[in-house]
Amino acid sequence: MTVDNIDEFVFPTNPLSTKILNLQCKYSALEDAMQVAKKAYDKDEISLEDYLKVIRTLAKKQARQKVKLNKLMPDEQPGMPGGMPMMQGGLPAGGWQMPQRAF
């Protein structure tokens, strides 16, 4: 069995889980964008001034995502990256589940 699309196997089952997942994805995408900007600066593809402008813009957006995540999850567990809930029974807390399929 191969997995071409993880969304077919793991998905949020309630609106809160959907919101948390979307915010976490945006947060991670902004982190990835900052890494791309850093690599471009390291290779002298962009100036320091442009790099700092990009990083400031992305960091502000990322901070807004983190504030929204913290509002939805005020009891963030220490040690969990990005504020993701602790695992319970192999699945994230908050209502994700595996669909029932006959193979």
N, C-alpha and C positions, 0 to 999 in steps of 0.2 A: 504494500500500500504506500503510495506517495502522497505528499501533501503539496498541492499546487497553490492553494489559497487557505491560509490559516483561519480566515473568517468563516469557512464552512464547518469548522470543528469546534471553535471556541468563540462564544459571542455573549454579550451582556444580555441579561434577562429582564432588566428593569431600567427605567429612565435614569436613575441615579448612576448605575453602573455604566450606562452608555455615556453620560456626561463626563464621568471620571476618566473613562477610556479615551474619549476624544481630547480632553484637556491634557492627559498624559502624552498622547501622540503629538499634539502641538508643541508641548514642552520639549519633547525629544527631538522633534524636527528642527526647532530653533537651536538646540544644542549642536545638532549636525551642521547647520548652516554656519554657526560660529567656528566650527572646526574647519570648514571649507575656507572661510575667510582667513583663518590663521595660516593655513597651508599656502594660500595665495600670497599673503604677506611674506611668509618665510621664503617663498620663491621669487620675491621682488616683482610679483605681477601686479600688486597694488601698492600705493604709497601708504605711509604710516597714517597720514591724515584720513585717507579713505577707509583704511582698516579700522581706525578708531570710531569713525562715524557709523560704520556697519555694525561694529560690536556694540556700541551704545544703543543703537536702534533695536537690535536683536535682544539685548539684555533687558531693555524696558519691556518688550513684548513678552519675554520669558518670565519676568517678574510678575506681570499681570496674570499669566497662566498659573504661576505658583500660588498667588493670592487666591485665585478662584479654587484651586485644588484644596488649599488649606481651609477655605470656607466650607467645602463639601465634606472634608475629612478632618475635623478639628482634633481628633484623637489619633493623629499620625503615630505610627509605631516607629520607635527609634531603630535605626539600622536598615530601614527599607528604602531603597533608592527611589527618588522621585515621589515619595509619599504614597507609594502603593500599599494597599492594605495587606495585612499578614495573611498567609495561606492557611486555609482550613480544609483538611481532608484532601489536599492535593489541588484544590481550586482556589482562586483568589476570593477573599471575603467580599461580599457585595453582590453576589448573585450571578456569577458566570457558571455556565454548565456545558457539558458535552451533549450534543444532540444524540438521540437514540437512533441507530441505523442498523439495518440488517445487512451483513456482509456476505 
